Amino acid sequence: MLESDTAPESSDQTLLHDIAIPMRDGVHLATDVYLPTNAKGPLPVILERTPYGKHKPSRSELLAGQSSPMNRADLASHFTQAGYAVVFQDCRGRYSSQGEFTKYLSEGPDGFDTIDWIAKQDWCNGRVGMMGLSYAAHTQMAAACLNPPALACMILDSGGFSNAFTCGIRQGGAFELKQATWAWNHAKESRNAEHNPAIRAALEAENIFAWFKSMPWSKGRSPVRWDEDYEDYLLEQWRHGTFDSYRQKIGLYAEGYYDTLPNIPVALMSSWYDAYVKTTFDNFAGLSRSAQRPLQLIMGPWTHGDRTKRVIGDVDFGAKALFEQNVATDWLAYRLNWFNRHLKQAKVQEEPRVRLFLMGGGGGRRTQQNKLDHGGEWIEADHWPLPGTKFEHWHIHRSGTLAKDRPAPNAASQSYHFDPLNPVPTIGGALTSGQPVFVGGAFDQREDERFFGCMNSGLPLSGRRDVLSFESETLRDDLAIIGPIKIELWVTSDQPDTDFTAKLIDVYPPSADWPLGFAMNLTDGIFRCRYRNSFAKPEPIQRGEIFKIEIEPFATANLFKAGHRIRLDISSSNFPKYDVNPNSYEPEGEGRLPRVAINTVFMDEQHPSRVNLPVVDHSQLKFWKMPAKL
């Protein structure tokens, strides 16, 4: 039954408010439909499904210079004026929708049923496009895996799980603790908290920082315990460490559906300091299997959804970093152009298949805002990795150097104590949803009281005894590193399980503005050694066993300027980005008996530990400049 709230007479659109759309199991999802007031005939439809409140502004709906995002009515108006119906829906168990919320797992069938219902309405012409950031991108890919006939195109902004086991819930076997902060933050908006203000008050009163010092959490022993439903799904995610059928469900595993997904146009956007870099590139590769599918890929220098910012962390990427007037007129114009092309078959100006922001090239000065001037510019291409990419092996050496020279034949290694009770603190990186405990972005890799877990303010992370740091010689020429990164390490440990981490860093030399230089993080990764032989079958490390692991940080694009150095940091923790391995081989998320491990990295001819860097000839790059009319 429709509840129609008609907008004022001066409005250009009519709102059908809180329509209760039935799902296959009888649950009804609350949905708002915006229709052009004077529309003639059925229309193409734009759909966004969100857990964040269909009535609330999406934080990413900003234009440059705006301090607050557009409300839903204003956002809808931009599209209804162009002849579209616009639909916003609350996900199951969130806000006005019925049912129980279990993160990610209902979005496939719910999305299919919603699109099917829309296609049957007299105001729909049978063509539906989807859009949305983050979770609203996950909902799109989940629905697409079930092939709804009316789904005609998508814009996946910073999300749309390719495989949540390798990006989004876990990485390299380790658990992403953004899931813990998300659960605590959003349990405050749960159905239980809405009905019982005491639950919300209790959640808000919890000291989340203290709880992060008391991990792992367990049933009834967490800051989320006030809402059992949210605590239960979080602990289930955390404790299910193996890659099996549980991890291959619709909503978590688009990789298993690439060959059966509808052959529809898809735009993919993310950014180098976003949590979904791997998801975006994996989706691009998987969806590219269909040569006829129109695809676009955009990668900016931002954190999650922050396309209107040029300063990310403590680094200024310059005026070219903004999406507006560099990629398109603005984000609204880009989406309207995409939908006009693929929902209305309108002739619009063609755009490159791939646009990437190449970080670097700035003067390195300290800006008036006390940020590092790193700079950057946009490049375009037809493929990823870029044509002509040369993958170079840079080896680590016992001397602390990082070089293309192979290591000496004589046995060489370095060992360190990894104490799970004193983990290496997270200082920026590709992160989202970590507030108030941790934040993403580019920062000098130096302990600072702004970052959780830092106890020695001013100490570079390379100064810690549990960090092995390897630097190249000073670069004589500019070096463009653009593409996927892989670190191969030969390692051992005296404990039955442990982690190894790796971080790629652009090291600025000391200067008048930066007397100690500036070690800018580019990308990082982790690997949990119980999964060294298989993510589906964990095995304890055998004493004396030397084995090879591969750490896959997110891809990056950075111009290392002449005079800089390339640095690779190796350790065994990066907390609170990832959960800390207790080294004890206890079940995932249940380790209460932490052990100090002696971890060893080998670097000799028989065990050549190295980073594989994608090198591109800077002079051959095609730089993108936005046409005046785009």
Phi, psi and omega per residue, in radians:
M1 nan 2.361 -3.090
L2 -1.547 2.357 2.917
E3 -1.870 1.983 -3.049
S4 -1.842 2.001 3.016
D5 -1.796 1.801 -3.092
T6 -1.360 2.294 3.132
A7 -1.209 2.879 3.132
P8 -0.958 2.753 -3.058
E9 -1.008 -0.520 -3.108
S10 -1.350 -0.180 -3.091
S11 -1.259 2.683 3.094
D12 -1.701 0.137 -3.109
Q13 -2.578 2.729 3.103
T14 -1.978 2.383 3.136
L15 -1.831 2.142 2.945
L16 -1.697 1.863 -2.886
H17 -1.720 2.370 3.034
D18 0.947 0.796 2.977
I19 -1.130 2.330 -3.139
A20 -1.661 1.705 -3.100
I21 -1.525 2.173 -3.105
P22 -1.354 2.392 3.013
M23 -1.688 2.987 -3.039
R24 -1.090 -0.394 -3.127
D25 -1.734 0.159 3.099
G26 1.624 -0.192 3.064
V27 -1.229 2.488 3.130
H28 -1.929 2.326 -3.134
L29 -1.869 2.269 -3.090
A30 -1.288 2.294 -2.983
T31 -2.459 2.360 3.033
D32 -1.860 2.335 3.119
V33 -2.107 2.189 3.071
Y34 -1.849 2.186 -3.129
L35 -2.119 2.441 3.033
P36 -1.022 2.327 -3.059
T37 -1.035 -0.698 -3.065
N38 -1.881 0.529 -3.109
A39 -1.155 2.492 3.094
K40 -2.077 2.059 3.114
G41 1.450 2.971 3.121
P42 -1.160 2.672 -3.001
L43 -2.170 2.723 2.896
P44 -1.197 2.679 -3.006
V45 -2.139 2.465 3.026
I46 -1.962 2.190 -3.043
L47 -2.086 2.370 2.962
E48 -2.301 2.212 3.087
R49 -1.919 2.230 -2.985
T50 -2.451 2.550 3.003
P51 -1.593 0.007 -2.983
Y52 -1.733 0.152 3.108
G53 1.760 1.868 -3.129
K54 -1.118 -0.343 -3.136
H55 -1.602 -0.138 -3.083
K56 -1.729 2.581 3.081
P57 -1.136 2.445 2.975
S58 -1.339 2.304 -3.031
R59 -1.079 -0.336 -3.092
S60 -1.549 -0.090 -3.106
E61 -1.464 1.115 -3.125
L62 -2.056 2.536 2.899
L63 -1.836 2.677 -3.101
A64 -0.941 2.311 3.132
G65 1.653 -0.281 3.120
Q66 -1.400 2.481 3.123
S67 -1.657 -0.302 3.125
S68 -2.425 2.595 -3.080
P69 -1.288 2.783 3.078
M70 -1.137 2.519 3.022
N71 -1.319 2.948 -3.041
R72 -1.110 -0.657 -3.122
A73 -1.134 -0.749 3.132
D74 -1.164 -0.694 3.100
L75 -1.084 -0.832 3.130
A76 -1.034 -0.658 -3.081
S77 -1.050 -0.611 3.125
H78 -1.055 -0.563 -3.116
F79 -1.619 -0.647 3.119
T80 -1.129 -0.603 3.090
Q81 -1.101 -0.427 3.134
A82 -1.627 0.119 3.053
G83 1.636 0.503 3.106
Y84 -2.030 2.635 2.833
A85 -1.563 2.473 -3.085
V86 -2.146 2.303 -3.070
V87 -2.185 2.213 3.027
F88 -2.069 2.357 -3.072
Q89 -2.342 2.439 2.991
D90 -1.377 2.264 3.086
C91 -1.134 2.781 -3.129
R92 -0.873 2.260 3.064
G93 1.355 0.127 -3.130
R94 -2.089 2.374 3.106
Y95 0.906 -2.033 -2.987
S96 -1.556 -0.020 -3.115
S97 -1.512 2.564 3.101
Q98 -1.341 3.064 3.042
G99 1.614 3.087 3.135
E100 -1.795 2.396 3.137
F101 -1.525 2.092 2.924
T102 -2.182 2.015 -2.905
K103 -0.950 2.188 3.020
Y104 1.414 -0.511 -2.826
L105 -1.462 -0.197 3.120
S106 -1.776 -0.064 -2.922
E107 -1.276 -0.459 3.110
G108 -1.148 -1.112 -3.140
P109 -1.112 -0.642 3.120
D110 -1.133 -0.694 3.106
G111 -1.152 -0.757 3.107
F112 -1.024 -0.864 -3.084
D113 -1.123 -0.612 3.117
T114 -1.161 -0.797 3.131
I115 -1.116 -0.703 3.117
D116 -1.077 -0.731 3.106
W117 -1.136 -0.767 3.138
I118 -1.030 -0.779 -3.069
A119 -1.082 -0.388 -3.102
K120 -1.582 -0.061 -3.115
Q121 -1.428 2.603 -3.075
D122 -1.230 -0.270 3.099
W123 -1.564 -0.003 -3.138
C124 -1.886 2.380 3.125
N125 -1.603 0.166 3.088
G126 1.643 0.057 3.135
R127 -2.126 2.146 -3.091
V128 -2.157 2.243 2.996
G129 -1.915 2.616 3.140
M130 -2.084 2.665 3.105
M131 -2.574 2.949 3.046
G132 2.490 2.680 -3.112
L133 -1.694 2.462 2.907
S134 1.085 -1.999 3.139
Y135 -1.029 -0.620 3.110
A136 -1.219 -0.295 2.960
A137 -1.440 -0.665 3.068
H138 -1.024 -0.706 -3.134
T139 -1.088 -0.582 3.139
Q140 -1.152 -0.907 -3.091
M141 -1.145 -0.608 3.101
A142 -1.073 -0.802 3.127
A143 -1.121 -0.728 -3.103
A144 -1.059 -0.552 -3.127
C145 -1.099 -0.333 3.128
L146 -1.752 0.081 3.022
N147 0.984 0.982 3.044
P148 -1.117 2.233 -3.024
P149 -1.029 -0.546 -3.071
A150 -1.480 -0.171 -3.127
L151 -1.203 2.096 -3.005
A152 -1.961 -0.387 3.098
C153 -2.979 2.859 -3.140
M154 -2.476 2.692 2.946
I155 -2.198 1.790 -3.115
L156 -1.597 1.821 -3.113
D157 -1.759 1.822 3.018
S158 1.036 0.969 3.109
G159 2.876 -2.943 -3.084
G160 1.696 1.210 -2.951
F161 -0.745 2.129 2.897
S162 -1.378 -0.792 3.094
N163 -2.804 1.783 -3.059
A164 -1.138 -0.288 3.093
F165 -1.234 -0.517 -3.121
T166 -1.828 -0.152 3.116
C167 -2.877 1.961 3.056
G168 2.214 -0.769 3.050
I169 -2.025 -0.756 3.062
R170 -2.324 2.763 2.987
Q171 -2.442 2.229 3.123
G172 0.993 0.403 -3.114
G173 1.655 -0.307 -3.129
A174 -1.515 2.655 -3.089
F175 -1.553 2.320 3.118
E176 -1.438 2.047 -3.029
L177 -1.354 -0.020 2.956
K178 -1.085 -0.414 3.075
Q179 -1.169 -0.563 3.136
A180 -1.264 -0.792 3.115
T181 -1.166 -0.638 3.114
W182 -1.071 -0.824 -3.100
A183 -1.067 -0.767 -3.132
W184 -1.151 -0.782 -3.122
N185 -1.116 -0.763 -2.978
H186 -1.629 -0.170 2.953
A187 -1.111 -0.425 3.114
K188 -1.141 -0.323 3.138
E189 -1.878 0.217 -3.057
S190 -1.247 2.935 3.088
R191 -1.059 -0.722 3.138
N192 -1.105 -0.742 -3.141
A193 -1.187 -0.568 3.107
E194 -1.159 -0.694 -3.095
H195 -1.435 -0.396 -3.102
N196 -2.305 1.681 -3.114
P197 -0.987 -0.413 3.133
A198 -1.148 -0.555 3.102
I199 -1.161 -0.813 3.110
R200 -1.070 -0.738 -3.134
A201 -1.087 -0.700 3.132
A202 -1.153 -0.771 3.103
L203 -1.050 -0.766 -3.131
E204 -1.189 -0.470 -3.118
A205 -1.399 -0.275 -3.130
E206 -1.147 2.530 3.055
N207 -1.619 1.667 -3.055
I208 -1.133 -0.529 3.121
F209 -1.154 -0.744 3.114
A210 -1.112 -0.684 3.133
W211 -1.147 -0.596 3.101
F212 -1.188 -0.344 3.067
K213 -1.500 -0.036 -3.072
S214 -2.226 0.819 3.109
M215 -1.644 2.750 0.066
P216 -1.402 2.779 3.094
W217 -1.515 2.849 3.117
S218 -2.555 3.064 -3.088
K219 -1.010 2.119 -3.128
G220 1.353 0.004 3.132
R221 -2.242 1.165 3.136
S222 -2.825 2.821 3.100
P223 -1.272 -0.130 -3.126
V224 -1.689 0.005 -3.006
R225 -1.067 -0.328 -3.110
W226 -1.207 -0.360 3.013
D227 -2.143 1.766 -3.026
E228 -1.067 -0.587 -3.118
D229 -1.098 -0.767 -3.120
Y230 -1.250 -0.681 3.088
E231 -1.100 -0.731 -3.108
D232 -1.085 -0.835 -3.095
Y233 -1.184 -0.625 3.118
L234 -1.096 -0.848 -3.123
L235 -1.138 -0.589 3.092
E236 -1.130 -0.769 3.072
Q237 -1.033 -0.806 -3.032
W238 -1.143 -0.728 -2.974
R239 -1.534 -0.242 3.138
H240 -1.587 1.596 -3.004
G241 -1.573 -0.371 -3.050
T242 -1.543 2.704 3.112
F243 -1.614 1.813 -3.108
D244 -2.506 -2.806 -3.079
S245 -1.065 -0.487 3.090
Y246 -1.067 -0.626 -3.111
R247 -1.530 -0.066 -3.060
Q248 -1.926 0.475 3.135
K249 -1.434 2.707 3.038
I250 -1.065 2.350 -3.049
G251 1.836 -0.349 -3.128
L252 -2.127 -0.233 -2.860
Y253 -2.554 1.184 3.120
A254 -1.161 -0.405 3.133
E255 -0.938 -0.565 -3.125
G256 -1.361 -0.033 -3.045
Y257 -2.207 0.079 -3.076
Y258 -0.957 -0.689 -3.057
D259 -1.371 -0.173 3.139
T260 -2.041 -0.035 3.107
L261 -1.089 2.611 3.094
P262 -1.049 2.477 -3.087
N263 -1.423 1.179 -3.077
I264 -1.950 2.768 3.101
P265 -1.181 2.468 -3.136
V266 -2.401 2.265 2.984
A267 -1.806 2.318 -3.110
L268 -2.091 2.242 3.090
M269 -2.379 2.434 3.028
S270 -2.704 -2.799 -3.093
S271 -2.778 2.732 -2.962
W272 -1.101 -0.438 3.114
Y273 -1.901 0.485 3.065
D274 -1.695 2.748 -3.135
A275 -1.366 -0.054 -3.029
Y276 -2.135 0.595 3.091
V277 -1.106 -0.885 -3.112
K278 -1.113 -0.751 3.087
T279 -0.940 -0.796 -3.075
T280 -1.133 -0.817 -3.125
F281 -1.252 -0.614 3.073
D282 -1.129 -0.718 3.090
N283 -1.118 -0.689 3.128
F284 -1.072 -0.787 -3.140
A285 -1.155 -0.777 -3.103
G286 -1.167 -0.738 -3.136
L287 -1.274 -0.369 3.111
S288 -1.262 -0.166 3.091
R289 -1.041 -0.486 3.041
S290 -1.601 1.864 -3.064
A291 -1.134 -0.393 -3.096
Q292 -1.498 -0.169 -3.042
R293 -1.333 2.146 3.011
P294 -1.180 2.198 3.136
L295 -2.295 2.544 2.940
Q296 -2.346 2.491 3.137
L297 -2.252 2.244 3.108
I298 -2.254 2.221 3.077
M299 -2.240 2.005 3.112
G300 -1.720 -3.069 3.141
P301 -1.644 0.198 -2.889
W302 -1.517 3.064 2.814
T303 -1.525 -3.073 -2.947
H304 -0.975 1.863 3.056
G305 1.299 0.152 -3.029
D306 -1.681 0.934 -3.027
R307 -1.267 -0.156 3.126
T308 -1.676 0.155 -3.095
K309 -1.961 2.483 3.032
R310 -1.820 -0.353 3.096
V311 -1.756 2.077 -3.124
I312 -2.136 1.922 -3.014
G313 1.262 -2.195 3.120
D314 -1.865 0.404 -3.059
V315 -2.213 2.338 3.089
D316 -1.754 2.041 -3.123
F317 -1.616 0.116 3.028
G318 1.549 2.940 -3.092
A319 -1.103 -0.477 -3.138
K320 -1.225 -0.232 -3.095
A321 -1.229 -0.419 -3.102
L322 -1.172 2.487 3.069
F323 -1.117 -0.781 -3.111
E324 -1.083 2.326 3.071
Q325 1.137 0.116 3.071
N326 -2.107 -0.735 3.049
V327 -1.726 -0.809 3.078
A328 -2.650 3.047 3.134
T329 -0.933 -0.820 3.001
D330 -2.901 3.108 -3.066
W331 -1.175 -0.611 3.068
L332 -1.103 -0.825 -3.116
A333 -1.097 -0.662 3.123
Y334 -1.072 -0.828 -3.099
R335 -1.165 -0.711 3.120
L336 -1.090 -0.703 3.086
N337 -1.053 -0.762 -3.135
W338 -1.126 -0.824 -3.121
F339 -1.190 -0.667 3.088
N340 -1.040 -0.703 -3.110
R341 -1.215 -0.743 -2.935
H342 -1.854 -0.210 3.013
L343 -1.817 -0.492 -3.132
K344 -1.958 -0.083 -3.086
Q345 0.986 0.592 3.117
A346 -1.339 2.642 3.061
K347 -1.490 1.990 -3.137
V348 -2.238 2.924 -3.087
Q349 -1.148 2.298 3.141
E350 -1.227 2.643 3.126
E351 -2.248 2.799 3.139
P352 -1.105 2.678 3.103
R353 -1.202 -0.671 -3.099
V354 -2.273 2.226 2.991
R355 -2.248 2.203 -3.091
L356 -2.236 2.515 3.032
F357 -1.609 2.039 3.074
L358 -1.508 1.895 -3.135
M359 -1.269 2.578 3.070
G360 1.870 2.947 -3.133
G361 1.807 -0.112 3.122
G362 -1.299 3.069 -3.058
G363 -1.395 -0.207 3.115
G364 1.355 0.123 -3.120
R365 -1.313 3.007 3.015
R366 -1.634 2.086 -3.091
T367 -1.295 3.011 3.102
Q368 -1.094 -0.415 3.107
Q369 -1.564 0.171 3.093
N370 1.191 0.582 3.121
K371 -1.976 2.814 3.086
L372 -1.418 2.215 3.089
D373 -1.432 1.625 -3.117
H374 -1.685 -0.572 3.051
G375 1.250 -2.941 3.131
G376 2.656 3.002 3.110
E377 -2.723 2.840 -3.077
W378 -1.537 2.444 3.030
I379 -2.152 2.817 3.121
E380 -2.271 2.712 -3.140
A381 -2.794 3.018 3.101
D382 -1.766 -0.321 -3.028
H383 -2.441 2.872 3.003
W384 -2.421 2.318 -0.124
P385 -1.012 2.853 -3.057
L386 -1.122 2.488 3.052
P387 -0.966 2.435 3.124
G388 1.481 0.079 3.114
T389 -1.125 2.303 3.092
K390 -1.985 2.118 -3.119
F391 -1.573 2.020 -3.093
E392 -1.850 2.433 3.093
H393 -1.604 2.041 3.057
W394 -1.917 2.027 -3.031
H395 -1.599 2.616 3.011
I396 -1.622 2.560 -3.068
H397 -2.238 2.668 -3.113
R398 -0.982 -0.442 -3.135
S399 -1.314 -0.145 -3.094
G400 1.631 0.154 -3.135
T401 -1.662 2.726 3.038
L402 -2.096 2.028 -3.012
A403 -2.632 2.807 3.098
K404 -1.310 -0.254 3.084
D405 -1.135 2.396 3.066
R406 -1.223 2.636 -3.124
P407 -1.223 2.841 -3.118
A408 -1.179 2.734 -3.108
P409 -1.209 -0.480 -3.103
N410 -1.226 2.561 -3.077
A411 -1.022 2.321 3.117
A412 -2.548 2.495 3.126
S413 -2.815 2.914 3.014
Q414 -2.376 2.428 -3.117
S415 -2.158 2.764 3.103
Y416 -2.697 2.771 3.039
H417 -1.529 2.231 3.035
F418 -1.917 1.924 -3.133
D419 -1.768 1.956 -3.131
P420 -1.049 -0.346 3.129
L421 -1.490 -0.061 3.106
N422 -2.393 1.120 -3.053
P423 -1.274 2.770 3.039
V424 -1.182 2.218 -3.088
P425 -1.303 2.556 3.045
T426 -1.318 2.184 3.069
I427 -2.161 1.531 -3.137
G428 1.320 -2.804 -3.121
G429 2.025 -2.929 -3.120
A430 -1.507 1.619 -2.981
L431 -2.417 2.732 2.952
T432 -2.700 2.861 3.014
S433 1.089 0.340 -3.094
G434 -1.617 -0.095 -3.094
Q435 -1.101 2.497 0.050
P436 -1.654 0.212 -3.001
V437 -1.475 -0.740 -3.094
F438 -2.559 2.743 -3.103
V439 -2.344 2.743 3.125
G440 -1.695 3.041 3.066
G441 2.212 -3.050 -3.102
A442 -1.738 2.197 -3.104
F443 -2.482 2.729 2.946
D444 -1.111 2.233 -3.058
Q445 -1.401 1.262 -3.083
R446 -2.432 2.376 -3.113
E447 -1.043 2.460 -3.011
D448 -2.653 2.437 -3.080
E449 -1.104 -0.235 3.091
R450 -1.213 -0.336 -2.995
F451 -1.897 2.343 -3.120
F452 -1.008 2.317 3.059
G453 1.571 -0.097 3.123
C454 -1.391 2.132 -3.106
M455 -2.033 -0.095 -3.113
N456 -2.286 1.227 -3.072
S457 -0.943 2.277 -3.138
G458 1.714 -0.304 3.136
L459 -1.369 2.193 3.055
P460 -1.159 2.543 3.128
L461 -1.018 -0.519 3.104
S462 -1.164 -0.225 3.120
G463 -1.511 -0.158 3.112
R464 -1.265 2.554 -3.122
R465 -1.250 -0.305 -3.140
D466 -1.768 0.339 3.073
V467 -2.128 2.177 3.015
L468 -1.702 2.165 -3.040
S469 -2.095 2.316 -3.104
F470 -2.251 2.209 -3.085
E471 -2.122 2.521 3.023
S472 -1.303 2.937 2.918
E473 -1.144 2.844 3.071
T474 -1.030 2.237 -3.096
L475 -1.217 2.314 3.116
R476 -1.431 -0.507 -3.113
D477 -2.282 2.823 3.043
D478 -1.074 2.535 -3.125
L479 -2.359 2.054 -3.133
A480 -1.635 2.038 3.070
I481 -1.866 1.930 -3.059
I482 -2.412 1.918 3.111
G483 2.539 -2.969 3.129
P484 -1.253 2.598 -3.116
I485 -2.022 2.435 3.058
K486 -2.419 2.333 3.082
I487 -1.992 2.196 3.088
E488 -1.884 2.103 -3.120
L489 -2.162 2.394 2.937
W490 -1.721 2.144 -2.956
V491 -2.474 2.962 2.938
T492 -2.705 2.926 3.110
S493 -2.612 2.680 3.099
D494 -1.597 0.125 3.113
Q495 -2.043 2.806 -3.048
P496 -1.265 -0.176 3.055
D497 -2.753 2.677 3.060
T498 -2.943 3.025 3.059
D499 -2.034 2.738 2.900
F500 -2.234 2.436 3.129
T501 -2.108 2.761 3.097
A502 -2.512 2.507 -3.129
K503 -2.468 2.274 3.103
L504 -1.695 2.313 -2.963
I505 -2.358 2.435 3.008
D506 -1.696 1.984 -3.034
V507 -1.736 1.968 3.029
Y508 -1.365 2.479 3.091
P509 -1.291 2.795 3.046
P510 -1.006 2.540 3.140
S511 -2.619 3.080 3.106
A512 -1.078 -0.664 3.140
D513 -1.339 -0.574 -3.095
W514 -2.251 1.434 -3.048
P515 -1.005 -0.483 3.128
L516 -1.771 0.154 -3.032
G517 1.328 -2.959 -3.129
F518 -2.611 2.031 -3.134
A519 -1.718 1.670 -3.019
M520 -1.578 2.072 3.108
N521 -1.190 2.386 3.097
L522 -1.890 -0.891 -3.105
T523 -2.808 2.713 -3.127
D524 -2.575 2.868 3.119
G525 -2.699 3.096 -3.054
I526 -2.603 2.727 3.031
F527 -2.528 2.277 3.113
R528 -1.681 2.109 -2.891
C529 -1.258 -0.321 3.071
R530 -1.082 -0.326 -3.130
Y531 -1.790 0.371 -3.041
R532 -1.141 -0.473 3.136
N533 -1.757 -0.448 -3.128
S534 -2.973 2.356 3.035
F535 -1.276 -0.260 -3.140
A536 -1.600 -0.296 -3.066
K537 -2.442 1.564 3.129
P538 -1.157 2.600 3.122
E539 -2.468 2.458 3.090
P540 -1.209 2.650 3.057
I541 -1.257 2.324 3.074
Q542 -1.519 2.414 -3.118
R543 -0.997 2.260 3.141
G544 1.500 -0.072 -3.109
E545 -1.293 2.172 3.038
I546 -1.834 2.231 -3.050
F547 -2.515 2.817 -3.125
K548 -1.784 2.362 3.030
I549 -2.175 2.797 3.064
E550 -2.152 2.160 3.055
I551 -1.811 2.272 -3.116
E552 -2.054 1.534 2.995
P553 -1.103 2.924 3.074
F554 -1.128 2.673 3.036
A555 -1.063 2.797 3.120
T556 -2.600 3.018 3.066
A557 -2.566 1.875 -3.054
N558 -2.530 2.414 3.050
L559 -1.699 1.849 3.040
F560 -1.355 2.022 -3.097
K561 -1.324 2.641 3.007
A562 -0.938 2.398 -3.078
G563 1.697 -0.258 3.088
H564 -1.558 3.016 3.024
R565 -2.221 2.650 2.999
I566 -1.654 2.313 -3.135
R567 -2.200 2.461 3.030
L568 -2.159 2.101 3.094
D569 -1.800 2.301 3.098
I570 -2.052 2.321 3.050
S571 -2.699 -2.708 -3.090
S572 -2.347 0.180 3.108
S573 -2.742 2.722 3.073
N574 -2.698 1.450 -2.955
F575 -2.027 2.309 0.352
P576 -1.789 0.379 3.061
K577 -1.086 -0.804 3.133
Y578 -2.077 2.715 3.040
D579 -1.183 2.685 -3.077
V580 -1.584 2.298 3.107
N581 -1.331 2.172 3.116
P582 -1.316 -0.072 3.124
N583 1.225 0.103 -2.968
S584 -1.752 -0.110 -3.080
Y585 1.105 0.454 2.986
E586 -1.257 2.842 3.124
P587 -0.976 2.577 -3.107
E588 -0.920 2.340 3.078
G589 1.274 0.190 -3.103
E590 -2.273 0.264 -3.040
G591 -1.355 1.814 3.136
R592 -1.868 0.068 -3.091
L593 -2.141 1.166 -3.088
P594 -1.099 2.503 3.114
R595 -2.194 2.520 3.013
V596 -1.368 2.228 -3.136
A597 -1.842 2.523 2.907
I598 -1.699 1.887 -3.111
N599 -1.826 2.452 -3.042
T600 -2.244 2.378 3.049
V601 -2.007 2.206 -3.129
F602 -1.633 2.608 -3.095
M603 -2.682 1.185 3.092
D604 -2.353 -3.111 -3.040
E605 -1.085 -0.606 3.130
Q606 -1.379 -0.385 -3.108
H607 -2.323 1.245 -3.028
P608 -1.400 1.524 3.083
S609 -1.240 2.413 -2.993
R610 -2.843 2.876 2.982
V611 -1.976 2.361 3.106
N612 -1.708 1.999 -3.035
L613 -1.865 2.287 3.097
P614 -1.465 1.824 -3.067
V615 -1.722 2.308 -3.133
V616 -2.183 2.414 3.100
D617 -1.168 1.941 -3.064
H618 -1.042 -0.610 -3.096
S619 -1.216 -0.294 -3.106
Q620 -1.691 -0.009 -3.120
L621 -1.249 2.569 3.084
K622 -1.794 1.978 -3.059
F623 -1.528 2.400 -3.073
W624 -1.621 2.280 3.003
K625 -2.241 2.166 -3.045
M626 -1.138 2.250 3.057
P627 -1.102 2.696 -3.052
A628 -1.062 -0.532 -3.017
K629 -1.739 0.067 -3.073
L630 -1.323 nan nan
